[in-house]
Amino acid sequence: ASCVFNSGEVESLEHLFFQCPFTHNIWMAVLAMCNVLRPISQWMDEVQWMLDHARGHKFPALVRKLAFATSIYHIWLERNRRCFKNQFMPVQEIIDRIKYDVAWKMGLGRKTQRCQWHHSLCVNW
C-alpha cells in the first residue's frame, strides 16, 4: 500500500510516524510547541526519546505525553479519513486540532505552579 499522504513511499509504521514529509511536518510543529527543538528520528527512537523525556508527573512531561498521544491519534484519524472516506485535511488544520485537544486537556488538569517555563509552554498551546 502506498502512503496516503502522497509521498510516493510504501506505507509502514516507520514511514507513517514520522518519516513521511506530511507527518514529519506535523510532529516538528508539535515538538516546537513543547519547546523541543531536535531532529526527528525513526519510530522506535522517537518512542524511546519520549520514554526518557516524559517520565513523571511534572508539567512539561505531562504536556509531552499529551502531545505525543494526541499527535498519533490525529495522524491515524487523517490516514483513515483519506483511506476510507476520501476526505483530506491540510497539515495546519491537523496541527490546530492537536493544539486544541492538548490545550483542552491541560486546562482540565491540576493546578500547576507558576513559572516562566510553564508559562511559555501554555502560551504555545
Secondary structure, 3 states (H helix, E strand, C coil): CECCCCCCCECCHHHHHHHCHHHHHHHHHHHHHCCCCCCCCCHHHHHHHHHHHCCCCCHHHHHHHHHHHHHHHHHHHHHHHHHHHCCCCCHHHHHHHHHHHHHHHHHHCCCCCCCHHHHHHHHHC
